[in-house]
Amino acid sequence: MPNLGVAVVRQYERGVVFRLGRLRGIRNPGIRFMIPLVDRMWKVTLRTVTMPIPSQQIITRDNVSIGVAAVAYFRRVDPVKSIVEIEDVGSAIGQIAQTTVRNVVGRSLLDQVLTDTETLNERIKEILDGLTQQWGVLVLVVELKDIELPPSMQRAMARQAEAEREKRAKIIAAEGEALSVGRLAEAADVISDHPIALQLRNLQILAEIAAEKNSTIVFPAQFLDSARALARFVAEERAPARADHDGAAPLRTSLKPTARMDEGTTS
């Protein structure tokens, strides 16, 4: 119907009218009338367009081959330029976006691509925005959405991450040992002043182990200490009795000769 002189322009569109091949202006949303067979209208959408950038193999600055896929969001802000300045703006943005992603990622290190993607996204967006302004297009966002690493690099990075975690674990364990040694030294000083505290600690350990009820516990150290204590107790009890026995024996021996002398006198 645009060739018949009547066209409907939607709210998200703008109509660019050519009369006999010459630009006549822009038509806003609504019903628009034109000269039949003389005027021709091209409708340009102003909505944001989502353009996926296919995955491509890129060699980074440190000679690692990776596959990178991205996505770009853009919209036309100047309907006239998007038609007059370029033939197919969508295809042009797709091609220049692939080239820009390859160039920016190729000048970066692999670690930067993996950890600093926000900086790369902003750099790609700035380059695309500078190129597409002359086409009446505004690039809103460019995101690297998929980065494929070779299997050998994935295994190497996994080993590196594992080694890094082991290093952190050992450092944390060493710091814990250093703290525990100081606490144990303080506890040893307390136990040396109060020997009964060691027995109480042993009982606590036995209670913790016996909570599972699935093992047999042999704890000889406590029994040896108990045996030594019992031996000391028996020795201490026998010492007064032996002293009494040794003191009474001379008395009995001294009485016997006296009895014999008395018997001799009486006889």
C-alpha positions in Angstrom: 0.0 0.0 0.0 2.8 2.5 0.3 3.0 2.7 -3.5 -0.8 3.5 -3.5 -0.4 6.5 -1.4 -1.4 5.2 2.1 0.8 3.7 4.8 0.5 2.9 8.5 3.6 3.6 10.6 3.7 1.8 13.9 4.8 3.4 17.2 8.3 1.7 17.1 8.8 2.6 13.4 9.7 5.6 11.4 8.9 6.0 7.7 11.6 7.3 5.3 9.9 8.7 2.1 11.6 8.9 -1.3 9.9 10.8 -4.1 11.2 9.7 -7.5 14.4 8.6 -5.8 15.0 11.7 -3.8 14.7 11.9 0.0 11.5 13.7 1.1 11.6 13.3 4.9 10.6 11.1 7.8 7.0 10.1 8.6 6.0 9.7 12.3 3.7 6.9 13.6 0.1 6.9 12.3 -1.7 6.9 8.9 0.4 8.7 6.3 -0.7 9.7 2.8 1.7 10.0 -0.1 1.5 10.6 -3.8 0.6 7.3 -5.4 3.2 5.7 -7.6 5.5 8.6 -7.0 6.4 8.4 -3.3 8.0 5.3 -1.8 8.3 4.6 1.9 10.9 2.6 3.8 10.0 1.6 7.3 12.8 1.6 9.9 12.4 0.0 13.3 13.8 1.8 16.3 13.6 -1.2 18.6 16.7 -2.7 20.2 18.1 -5.6 18.0 19.8 -8.6 19.6 22.6 -9.9 17.3 24.5 -13.1 18.3 28.1 -13.1 17.2 29.1 -16.7 16.2 31.9 -18.5 17.9 35.3 -18.1 16.2 38.8 -19.4 16.8 41.1 -16.7 18.1 44.8 -16.9 19.1 45.5 -14.8 22.1 48.7 -12.8 22.7 50.2 -15.7 24.6 49.6 -18.1 21.7 46.6 -20.0 23.1 43.8 -20.9 20.6 40.3 -20.3 22.1 36.8 -20.2 20.8 34.9 -17.0 21.6 31.2 -16.2 21.0 29.6 -12.9 21.9 26.3 -11.0 21.6 25.7 -7.4 20.7 22.7 -5.1 21.3 22.1 -2.1 19.1 19.3 0.1 17.7 18.9 2.6 14.9 18.7 6.2 16.1 18.8 7.9 12.7 16.4 6.3 10.2 17.8 8.3 7.3 21.4 7.4 7.8 20.6 3.7 8.4 19.1 3.6 4.9 21.1 6.1 2.9 24.6 5.6 4.3 24.7 1.7 4.2 22.8 -1.0 2.3 22.3 -3.6 5.0 23.1 -2.2 8.4 22.4 -5.5 10.2 24.8 -7.5 8.1 27.4 -4.8 8.3 27.3 -4.7 12.2 27.5 -8.5 12.4 30.7 -8.5 10.2 32.4 -5.6 12.0 31.5 -7.1 15.4 33.2 -10.4 14.5 36.3 -8.6 13.3 36.4 -6.3 16.4 36.0 -9.2 18.8 38.8 -11.1 17.1 41.2 -8.1 17.1 40.5 -7.2 20.8 40.7 -10.7 22.1 43.8 -11.5 20.0 45.7 -8.6 21.6 44.9 -9.8 25.1 46.4 -12.5 27.3 44.4 -15.6 28.2 44.2 -14.7 31.9 42.8 -11.2 31.0 40.2 -12.8 28.7 39.0 -15.1 31.5 39.2 -12.7 34.4 38.7 -9.2 32.9 35.9 -9.6 30.4 34.2 -6.4 31.5 37.2 -4.3 30.2 37.2 -6.3 26.9 33.4 -5.8 26.5 33.7 -2.1 27.0 36.6 -1.8 24.6 34.7 -3.7 21.9 31.6 -1.6 22.5 33.6 1.7 22.1 35.2 0.5 18.8 31.8 -0.6 17.4 30.1 2.5 18.5 32.7 4.7 16.8 32.3 2.8 13.6 28.5 2.6 13.5 27.7 6.3 14.4 28.0 7.2 10.7 25.3 4.6 10.0 22.9 6.1 12.5 23.2 3.1 14.8 23.9 3.1 18.6 25.6 0.1 20.1 24.3 -0.5 23.6 26.0 -3.6 24.9 28.6 -6.1 23.7 29.2 -9.2 25.9 31.5 -12.2 25.5 29.2 -15.0 26.5 31.1 -18.2 25.7 34.9 -18.9 25.8 36.0 -22.4 24.8 39.4 -23.6 26.0 41.3 -26.5 24.5 41.2 -29.7 26.7 44.9 -29.6 27.4 44.6 -26.0 28.7 41.6 -27.0 30.8 43.6 -29.8 32.5 46.6 -27.4 33.0 44.3 -24.8 34.6 42.7 -27.4 36.8 46.1 -28.6 38.0 47.1 -25.0 38.7 43.9 -24.3 40.6 44.3 -27.5 42.6 47.9 -26.6 43.5 46.8 -23.1 44.5 44.2 -24.5 46.8 46.6 -27.0 48.3 49.1 -24.1 48.9 46.4 -22.1 50.7 45.3 -25.1 52.7 48.9 -25.8 53.8 49.4 -22.2 54.8 46.2 -22.2 56.8 47.2 -25.5 58.5 50.7 -24.1 59.3 49.2 -21.0 60.9 46.8 -23.2 62.9 49.7 -25.3 64.1 51.6 -22.2 65.1 48.7 -21.0 67.1 48.0 -24.5 68.6 51.6 -24.9 69.7 51.4 -21.8 71.8 48.1 -22.9 73.4 49.5 -26.4 74.0 52.5 -24.9 75.7 50.3 -22.9 78.0 48.2 -26.0 78.7 51.3 -28.0 79.5 52.3 -25.4 82.0 48.9 -25.6 83.7 48.9 -29.4 83.7 52.4 -29.5 85.2 51.1 -27.4 88.1 47.9 -29.5 88.4 48.6 -33.2 87.5 44.9 -34.1 88.0 44.0 -32.0 85.0 45.8 -34.5 82.8 43.6 -37.3 84.1 40.4 -35.2 83.5 41.6 -34.6 79.9 42.1 -38.3 79.4 38.6 -39.0 80.6 37.2 -36.4 78.2 39.0 -38.0 75.3 37.7 -41.4 76.3 34.2 -40.1 76.5 34.5 -38.6 73.0 35.9 -41.8 71.5 33.3 -44.0 73.3 30.4 -42.0 71.9 30.6 -43.9 68.6 30.3 -47.3 70.3 32.0 -49.1 67.5 35.6 -49.6 68.7 37.6 -51.1 71.5 39.7 -48.7 73.5 43.0 -49.7 75.1 44.3 -46.8 77.2 47.3 -48.2 79.2 48.8 -45.0 80.4 46.0 -44.3 82.9 46.1 -47.8 84.3 49.9 -47.6 84.8 49.5 -44.3 86.6 46.8 -45.9 88.7 49.0 -48.9 89.5 51.9 -46.6 90.5 49.5 -44.6 92.7 48.3 -47.9 94.3 51.8 -49.1 94.9 52.7 -45.8 96.5 49.6 -46.0 98.7 50.5 -49.6 99.8 54.1 -48.6 100.5 53.0 -45.6 102.6 50.6 -47.8 104.6 53.2 -50.5 105.2 55.9 -48.0 106.4 54.2 -47.2 109.8 53.5 -50.9 110.4 57.0 -51.8 109.7 58.3 -49.1 111.9 56.1 -50.3 114.8 57.2 -53.9 114.2 60.9 -52.9 114.3 60.5 -50.9 117.5 58.6 -53.6 119.4 61.1 -56.4 118.7 64.0 -55.1 120.8 61.6 -54.7 123.7 60.7 -58.4 123.7 64.3 -59.5 123.5 65.2 -57.4 126.5 62.5 -58.8 128.7 63.5 -62.5 128.1 66.9 -62.3 129.9 65.3 -60.5 132.8 62.8 -63.4 133.3 65.7 -65.9 133.2 67.6 -64.0 135.9 64.5 -63.9 138.2 64.0 -67.6 137.8 67.7 -68.2 138.9 67.3 -66.2 142.0 64.2 -67.9 143.1 65.7 -71.2 142.6 
